[in-house]
Amino acid sequence: MATLIALFAGLAVIVTGLAVYLHRRPHNRTETVEGLLAEQELRARLRAARSAYSTFAMHGTHGLTVDDLERYRR
């Protein structure tokens, strides 16, 4: 019984440590104008790909072609 309690206590310490680490790590935000523009462009391309290749848009088609993949690849 003591072994089981020690196991769960160890797992709780590990999970708590990981949660604290992930919460305190620095977020890599882009601060330069070039980085912000690159992020906006990427988000626009991803938004276009999500709308163009949604479940409803792909119904009855053959899926992505090589040309389509090259269009959205960076």
QUIWO-V429048 format. One record per residue. N is the residue number from 0. PSI is psi as a letter, one per 40 degrees, with the letter a starting at -180 (999 if undefined). OMEGA is omega in whole degrees, 0 to 359 (none if undefined). D_FIRST is the distance of its C-alpha to the first C-alpha in whole Angstrom. Layout:
((N/PSI/OMEGA/D_FIRST) (N/PSI/OMEGA/D_FIRST))
//
This chain:
((0/d/180/0) (1/d/178/4) (2/d/179/5) (3/d/178/5) (4/d/178/6) (5/d/178/9) (6/d/180/10) (7/d/177/11) (8/d/177/12) (9/d/177/14) (10/d/179/16) (11/d/179/17) (12/d/180/19) (13/d/181/20) (14/d/179/21) (15/d/178/23) (16/d/178/24) (17/d/179/26) (18/d/179/27) (19/d/179/29) (20/d/181/30) (21/d/180/32) (22/d/185/33) (23/e/182/35) (24/i/182/36) (25/h/177/40) (26/h/183/42) (27/g/178/44) (28/i/179/47) (29/h/183/51) (30/e/183/53) (31/i/180/56) (32/d/180/59) (33/d/179/59) (34/d/178/55) (35/d/178/55) (36/d/178/58) (37/d/178/56) (38/d/178/53) (39/d/179/55) (40/d/180/57) (41/d/179/54) (42/d/179/52) (43/d/178/56) (44/d/178/56) (45/d/178/52) (46/d/179/53) (47/d/180/56) (48/d/179/54) (49/d/181/52) (50/d/182/55) (51/d/184/57) (52/f/176/54) (53/i/180/52) (54/d/181/51) (55/d/181/55) (56/d/184/57) (57/e/180/55) (58/h/178/56) (59/e/177/59) (60/i/181/59) (61/e/178/58) (62/a/183/55) (63/i/174/56) (64/i/180/59) (65/d/179/59) (66/d/180/61) (67/d/179/59) (68/d/179/56) (69/d/181/58) (70/d/185/59) (71/e/177/56) (72/i/181/55) (73/999/none/55))
//
